[in-house]
Amino acid sequence: MAAVEAVLVGGGMRGSEVYGRYALAHPDRLRVVALAEPDPGRRAAVASAHGLAADAVFDDWSPLFEGPRRAPVAIVATGDTEHVDPALRALETGHHLMLEKPIAPEPADCVRVVEAAERAGRILQIGHVLRYTPFYEKIHALVESGRLGRVLHISLAEHVAHWHMAHSYVRGKFRNRSMAAPLILAKSCHDLDLMVWLAGSRPVRVSSFGGRDEFRAESAPDGAPERCTDGCPVQASCPHDAERFYLGPDEKIARFFPWTDVSPDPSREARRRALETGRYGRCVYRCDNDQPDHQVVSVEFEDGKSAVFSVHGLAAQEERTVRITGTRGELRGALHAGVIEVTQPGSLDVERFDFSGSMVGHYGGDDGLIDHFVTVAEGGAAADVRASGRSALDGHLLGFAAEDARLDGEVVELAEWRAGLEGATS
């Protein structure tokens, strides 16, 4: 069978290093035939890698969808705040769509995109890569098999490493609600999606607590300047020192995330200049961030299950953990350690499952996601999409409602909340 052809909107890290890399590695499965990317350096690099002619390369997504359809599939891998318009246009022009998560930074726009796909009769695949990891596939299979009995409670946690929090959600492009979805979605929409997927039921009530208690001016050490490059008196002991973190790696390592966000030129000289003027050189206590650095979400589902999710940004190392308790067994898992354990009441035996993998590629989820999407796109089998727009929507709306609950200090009844949202979008 011939490769599925796709137009690519966005040639950044996800567009080039995940979807583009997959196409280059599997030319019999996927072929990128056109590109829209505003950055000239990235645009040239991706176009060259895929052998694209000049008339198939654009600095804006609009011309990509003009005239005869170039391919049956569109991949939208732009920044979080730039998903909606190209997604709607791709669906309107008859493309099956692979859309990066989160769908949009506002709930009404998430609904608009999902409903547009359903009206168009097109496949809409959301980039929930963790559903496609062997680790979470196994957990879902164990739950569905009945091995745990009737599931009563689900507990998920995301421990965000301090460097990642500081880079992306304090100094970086997701630091402020005016430019990104709330943290619970910008960072943790995967986790809420997993919660709903594993529960197999619709959420009905949610509460949430948390705040920004570390990364704020009141927590700044005495004498801390606006920038780490301005001679901070506590630089040697500060875990968030920008000079040590961003200038430490050699040029080979600095060609990858997160250092490429600081400077496309990996030389230390270029990185230092960028720290002296750009956002990544700022003191973490002197930024314009408003995202919480810790949050907990409590959920009740239609079938009576309870669930809790917590996220915080001061972990020593990245980790996601899960604990699922049922009437006939309990499951415990740690993604980064690659271990799942299952025990049953009345037995000391522990059934253990081990997984290998790396954070690079989301433990197999990146390739699993795009490979699955190509398969369903080949046959137009919308019903086979595991993380479709409609199935992903509950997790997204749960996140927005949880943020409202956190800010308002109230329990949110989701049926009432969604009714108000649907009224606003109609």
C-alpha positions as CSV (number, residue, x, y, z in Angstrom):
1,M,0.0,0.0,0.0
2,A,1.3,3.5,-0.8
3,A,2.4,5.8,1.9
4,V,-0.2,8.1,3.5
5,E,0.6,11.7,2.3
6,A,0.3,14.6,4.7
7,V,0.7,18.3,4.9
8,L,2.6,19.5,8.0
9,V,1.7,22.7,9.8
10,G,4.5,23.6,12.1
11,G,8.1,22.5,11.7
12,G,9.2,22.8,15.4
13,M,10.2,20.1,17.8
14,R,7.0,18.0,17.5
15,G,6.5,18.7,13.8
16,S,10.1,17.9,12.7
17,E,11.4,15.6,15.4
18,V,8.3,13.4,15.9
19,Y,6.1,13.4,12.9
20,G,8.7,14.4,10.4
21,R,11.2,12.0,11.8
22,Y,8.7,9.1,11.6
23,A,8.0,9.9,8.0
24,L,11.7,9.8,7.1
25,A,12.2,6.6,9.0
26,H,9.1,5.0,7.5
27,P,8.7,6.3,4.0
28,D,6.4,3.4,3.1
29,R,4.0,4.5,5.8
30,L,4.0,8.4,5.8
31,R,5.2,11.1,3.4
32,V,5.2,14.8,4.1
33,V,4.3,16.6,0.8
34,A,4.0,20.2,1.9
35,L,5.0,22.4,4.9
36,A,4.0,25.6,6.5
37,E,6.5,27.0,9.1
38,P,7.1,30.7,9.8
39,D,10.7,30.4,11.1
40,P,13.0,30.5,8.1
41,G,15.7,28.3,9.6
42,R,13.3,25.6,10.6
43,R,11.4,25.9,7.3
44,A,14.5,25.4,5.2
45,A,15.7,22.5,7.3
46,V,12.4,20.6,7.3
47,A,11.8,21.3,3.6
48,S,15.3,20.0,2.7
49,A,15.0,16.9,4.9
50,H,11.7,15.9,3.1
51,G,12.8,17.0,-0.4
52,L,10.0,19.5,-0.8
53,A,9.8,21.7,-3.9
54,A,9.6,25.5,-3.4
55,D,5.9,25.6,-4.3
56,A,5.1,23.2,-1.5
57,V,6.7,25.3,1.3
58,F,5.0,28.3,2.9
59,D,5.7,30.7,5.8
60,D,2.0,30.7,6.7
61,W,-0.5,27.9,6.9
62,S,-3.3,29.6,4.9
63,P,-1.9,29.0,1.4
64,L,-1.4,25.3,2.3
65,F,-5.2,24.8,2.2
66,E,-5.9,26.8,-0.9
67,G,-6.7,25.2,-4.3
68,P,-6.9,21.4,-4.8
69,R,-6.2,19.3,-1.7
70,R,-2.5,18.4,-1.6
71,A,-3.0,15.4,0.7
72,P,-5.7,13.5,2.6
73,V,-4.0,14.2,5.9
74,A,-3.0,17.3,7.8
75,I,-0.7,17.3,10.9
76,V,-1.0,20.5,13.0
77,A,1.9,20.8,15.3
78,T,2.0,24.6,15.9
79,G,2.3,26.2,19.3
80,D,-0.6,25.6,21.8
81,T,-2.3,28.9,21.1
82,E,-2.1,28.5,17.3
83,H,-4.0,25.2,16.9
84,V,-7.6,26.3,16.3
85,D,-7.6,28.2,13.0
86,P,-5.4,25.8,11.0
87,A,-7.3,22.8,12.6
88,L,-10.7,24.2,11.5
89,R,-9.4,25.0,8.1
90,A,-7.9,21.6,7.6
91,L,-11.2,19.9,8.6
92,E,-13.2,22.2,6.4
93,T,-11.1,21.3,3.4
94,G,-11.6,17.6,3.9
95,H,-8.4,16.5,5.7
96,H,-8.1,13.9,8.4
97,L,-6.3,15.6,11.2
98,M,-3.5,14.8,13.6
99,L,-3.7,17.6,16.2
100,E,-1.2,18.3,18.9
101,K,-2.4,18.6,22.5
102,P,-4.0,20.5,24.1
103,I,-6.7,21.1,21.5
104,A,-6.9,24.7,22.5
105,P,-6.2,27.0,25.5
106,E,-9.9,27.8,25.9
107,P,-12.7,25.3,26.5
108,A,-15.1,26.8,23.9
109,D,-12.5,26.4,21.2
110,C,-11.9,22.7,22.1
111,V,-15.6,22.1,21.6
112,R,-15.5,24.0,18.3
113,V,-12.7,21.8,16.9
114,V,-14.3,18.5,18.0
115,E,-17.7,19.5,16.6
116,A,-16.1,20.6,13.3
117,A,-14.5,17.2,12.8
118,E,-17.8,15.5,13.5
119,R,-19.7,17.7,11.0
120,A,-17.0,17.1,8.4
121,G,-16.9,13.4,9.0
122,R,-13.1,13.5,9.3
123,I,-10.8,11.6,11.7
124,L,-9.5,13.8,14.5
125,Q,-6.6,12.3,16.4
126,I,-5.4,14.3,19.5
127,G,-1.7,13.9,20.4
128,H,-2.2,12.0,23.7
129,V,0.9,10.0,23.3
130,L,0.7,8.3,26.7
131,R,-2.3,6.2,25.6
132,Y,0.1,4.6,23.1
133,T,2.9,3.7,25.4
134,P,3.2,-0.1,26.2
135,F,3.2,1.0,29.9
136,Y,-0.3,2.6,29.9
137,E,-1.6,0.1,27.3
138,K,-0.8,-2.6,29.8
139,I,-2.5,-0.8,32.7
140,H,-5.6,-0.2,30.7
141,A,-5.7,-3.8,29.6
142,L,-5.3,-5.0,33.3
143,V,-8.2,-2.7,34.3
144,E,-10.4,-3.9,31.5
145,S,-9.7,-7.5,32.1
146,G,-11.3,-7.4,35.5
147,R,-8.1,-8.5,37.3
148,L,-8.6,-5.7,39.9
149,G,-12.4,-6.3,40.3
150,R,-14.6,-3.3,40.3
151,V,-12.3,-0.2,40.3
152,L,-13.1,2.1,43.2
153,H,-10.3,4.7,43.2
154,I,-7.6,6.0,40.8
155,S,-4.7,8.0,41.9
156,L,-2.3,9.6,39.4
157,A,0.6,12.0,40.0
158,E,3.0,14.0,37.8
159,H,6.2,15.0,39.5
160,V,7.7,17.7,37.3
161,A,11.4,18.2,37.6
162,H,12.4,21.6,38.9
163,W,14.4,22.5,35.8
164,H,11.4,21.6,33.6
165,M,9.0,23.7,35.6
166,A,11.4,26.7,35.6
167,H,12.2,26.3,31.9
168,S,8.7,25.9,30.5
169,Y,6.2,27.3,33.1
170,V,8.1,30.0,34.9
171,R,10.6,31.5,32.3
172,G,9.2,29.9,29.2
173,K,6.4,30.1,26.7
174,F,3.8,28.4,28.9
175,R,4.4,30.6,31.9
176,N,1.3,32.8,31.8
177,R,-2.4,32.1,31.3
178,S,-2.5,34.9,28.7
179,M,-0.3,32.9,26.4
180,A,-1.1,29.3,27.2
181,A,-3.7,26.9,28.7
182,P,-3.7,26.6,32.5
183,L,-0.9,24.4,33.9
184,I,-3.3,21.5,34.5
185,L,-3.7,21.3,30.7
186,A,-0.5,22.8,29.4
187,K,1.5,20.3,31.3
188,S,-0.9,17.6,32.5
189,C,-3.6,17.1,29.9
190,H,-2.1,13.7,29.3
191,D,-2.8,12.7,32.9
192,L,-6.4,13.9,32.9
193,D,-6.9,12.1,29.6
194,L,-5.5,8.9,31.2
195,M,-7.7,9.3,34.2
196,V,-10.9,9.5,32.1
197,W,-9.6,6.6,29.9
198,L,-8.8,4.3,32.8
199,A,-12.0,5.2,34.6
200,G,-14.2,4.3,31.6
201,S,-16.8,6.7,33.0
202,R,-17.7,10.3,32.6
203,P,-16.6,12.8,35.3
204,V,-19.5,14.5,37.1
205,R,-17.9,16.6,39.9
206,V,-14.5,18.2,40.5
207,S,-12.7,20.2,43.1
208,S,-9.1,21.5,43.0
209,F,-6.6,23.3,45.2
210,G,-3.1,24.7,44.7
211,G,-1.2,27.8,43.9
212,R,1.9,29.6,43.0
213,D,3.8,29.5,46.3
214,E,7.5,29.2,45.3
215,F,8.1,30.9,41.9
216,R,7.1,34.5,43.0
217,A,8.8,37.7,44.1
218,E,8.0,37.0,47.8
219,S,10.2,33.9,47.7
220,A,13.2,35.6,46.1
221,P,16.5,35.4,48.1
222,D,17.8,38.7,49.5
223,G,19.6,40.6,46.9
224,A,18.5,38.5,43.9
225,P,18.7,40.6,40.7
226,E,16.4,40.5,37.8
227,R,18.7,38.2,35.9
228,C,21.0,35.3,36.8
229,T,23.6,37.0,34.6
230,D,23.6,40.1,36.8
231,G,25.7,38.7,39.6
232,C,23.3,37.0,42.0
233,P,24.7,36.6,45.6
234,V,23.1,33.1,46.0
235,Q,24.0,31.9,42.5
236,A,26.2,29.0,43.7
237,S,23.4,27.5,45.9
238,C,20.3,28.3,43.8
239,P,18.9,25.2,42.1
240,H,17.4,27.4,39.4
241,D,20.5,29.3,38.3
242,A,20.2,29.9,34.6
243,E,23.9,30.2,33.9
244,R,24.7,26.8,35.4
245,F,21.8,25.0,33.7
246,Y,21.9,26.6,30.2
247,L,25.7,27.1,29.8
248,G,26.9,23.8,31.4
249,P,26.2,21.3,28.6
250,D,28.6,21.2,25.6
251,E,27.5,22.1,22.1
252,K,26.6,18.5,21.2
253,I,24.0,18.3,24.0
254,A,22.9,21.9,23.5
255,R,21.5,21.0,20.1
256,F,18.5,19.5,21.8
257,F,15.6,20.6,24.1
258,P,15.5,22.5,26.3
259,W,18.7,24.4,25.2
260,T,17.4,24.9,21.7
261,D,14.7,27.1,23.2
262,V,17.4,29.4,24.5
263,S,19.4,29.7,21.2
264,P,19.3,27.9,17.9
265,D,23.1,28.4,17.9
266,P,24.4,25.8,20.4
267,S,27.7,27.6,21.1
268,R,28.2,28.7,24.7
269,E,28.8,32.3,23.5
270,A,25.4,32.4,21.8
271,R,23.7,30.9,24.8
272,R,25.3,33.4,27.1
273,R,24.2,36.3,24.9
274,A,20.7,34.9,24.9
275,L,20.6,34.7,28.7
276,E,21.7,38.3,29.0
277,T,18.8,39.5,27.0
278,G,16.1,36.8,26.6
279,R,13.5,35.3,28.9
280,Y,15.6,32.3,29.9
281,G,18.1,34.4,31.8
282,R,15.6,35.8,34.2
283,C,15.5,35.0,37.9
284,V,12.7,32.5,38.5
285,Y,11.5,34.7,41.3
286,R,11.3,37.8,39.0
287,C,9.2,36.5,36.0
288,D,5.7,37.4,34.8
289,N,4.5,33.8,35.4
290,D,1.1,33.1,36.9
291,Q,0.9,29.3,36.6
292,P,0.5,27.3,39.9
293,D,3.6,25.3,41.0
294,H,1.5,22.7,42.8
295,Q,-2.1,21.5,42.3
296,V,-4.4,18.7,43.2
297,V,-7.6,17.7,41.5
298,S,-10.3,15.4,43.0
299,V,-13.0,13.9,40.7
300,E,-16.2,11.9,41.1
301,F,-17.4,9.8,38.1
302,E,-20.9,8.8,37.0
303,D,-20.4,5.2,38.1
304,G,-19.2,6.2,41.6
305,K,-15.5,5.9,41.1
306,S,-13.3,8.6,42.8
307,A,-10.0,9.8,41.4
308,V,-7.3,12.2,42.4
309,F,-4.5,13.8,40.4
310,S,-1.6,15.9,41.7
311,V,1.1,17.8,39.9
312,H,4.0,19.8,41.3
313,G,7.0,21.5,39.9
314,L,9.8,20.9,42.4
315,A,10.7,17.3,41.9
316,A,14.3,16.2,41.8
317,Q,13.5,14.0,38.8
318,E,10.6,13.6,36.3
319,E,8.2,10.8,37.2
320,R,4.6,9.8,36.7
321,T,3.0,7.4,39.1
322,V,-0.3,5.5,39.2
323,R,-2.2,3.6,41.8
324,I,-5.6,1.9,41.0
325,T,-7.5,0.1,43.7
326,G,-10.3,-2.3,43.0
327,T,-12.4,-4.8,44.9
328,R,-10.2,-7.7,43.9
329,G,-6.8,-6.1,43.6
330,E,-4.5,-3.1,43.4
331,L,-2.1,-1.9,40.8
332,R,0.9,0.4,41.3
333,G,3.0,1.8,38.6
334,A,5.9,4.2,37.9
335,L,6.3,5.2,34.3
336,H,9.9,6.4,34.4
337,A,11.0,3.4,36.4
338,G,9.1,1.1,34.0
339,V,7.5,-1.0,36.6
340,I,3.9,-2.1,37.2
341,E,3.0,-4.3,40.2
342,V,-0.4,-6.0,40.9
343,T,-1.4,-7.5,44.2
344,Q,-4.6,-9.1,45.4
345,P,-6.2,-9.0,48.9
346,G,-5.2,-12.0,51.0
347,S,-2.0,-12.8,49.0
348,L,1.5,-11.7,49.5
349,D,2.4,-12.5,45.9
350,V,3.3,-9.6,43.7
351,E,2.8,-9.8,39.9
352,R,5.4,-7.5,38.2
353,F,5.6,-6.2,34.7
354,D,8.8,-4.4,33.5
355,F,9.1,-2.0,30.6
356,S,12.1,-0.4,29.0
357,G,12.0,3.0,27.3
358,S,13.2,6.5,27.4
359,M,11.7,10.0,28.0
360,V,12.9,10.7,24.5
361,G,9.9,9.6,22.4
362,H,7.6,9.4,25.5
363,Y,8.5,5.8,26.2
364,G,7.3,4.6,22.8
365,G,4.2,6.8,22.8
366,D,5.4,9.1,20.0
367,D,5.9,6.4,17.4
368,G,2.9,4.5,18.7
369,L,0.6,7.5,18.2
370,I,1.6,8.4,14.7
371,D,1.8,4.8,13.6
372,H,-1.7,4.2,14.8
373,F,-2.9,7.4,13.2
374,V,-1.5,6.4,9.8
375,T,-3.2,3.0,10.1
376,V,-6.6,4.5,10.8
377,A,-6.1,7.2,8.1
378,E,-5.4,4.6,5.5
379,G,-8.8,3.1,6.0
380,G,-10.7,6.1,7.1
381,A,-11.6,4.2,10.2
382,A,-12.6,7.0,12.6
383,A,-14.2,4.6,15.1
384,D,-10.8,3.0,15.6
385,V,-9.1,6.2,16.8
386,R,-8.1,5.6,20.4
387,A,-7.6,9.3,21.4
388,S,-10.2,10.9,19.1
389,G,-11.4,14.4,19.6
390,R,-14.6,13.4,21.2
391,S,-12.9,10.9,23.6
392,A,-10.2,13.5,24.5
393,L,-12.7,16.2,25.1
394,D,-13.9,15.0,28.5
395,G,-10.3,15.2,29.8
396,H,-9.8,18.6,28.4
397,L,-13.0,20.0,29.8
398,L,-12.2,18.4,33.2
399,G,-9.0,20.4,33.3
400,F,-10.7,23.7,32.5
401,A,-13.4,23.0,35.1
402,A,-10.7,22.0,37.7
403,E,-9.0,25.3,37.1
404,D,-12.3,27.1,37.7
405,A,-12.7,25.1,40.9
406,R,-9.2,26.0,42.1
407,L,-9.7,29.7,41.4
408,D,-13.2,30.0,42.8
409,G,-12.8,27.6,45.7
410,E,-15.9,25.7,44.8
411,V,-16.9,22.2,43.8
412,V,-17.9,22.3,40.1
413,E,-20.9,20.2,38.9
414,L,-19.7,19.3,35.4
415,A,-23.2,18.9,33.8
416,E,-24.1,22.4,34.8
417,W,-20.7,23.7,33.9
418,R,-20.8,22.1,30.4
419,A,-24.3,23.4,29.9
420,G,-23.1,26.9,30.4
421,L,-20.2,26.3,28.1
422,E,-22.4,24.9,25.3
423,G,-24.7,27.9,25.7
424,A,-21.7,30.2,25.2
425,T,-20.6,28.3,22.1
426,S,-24.0,28.0,20.4
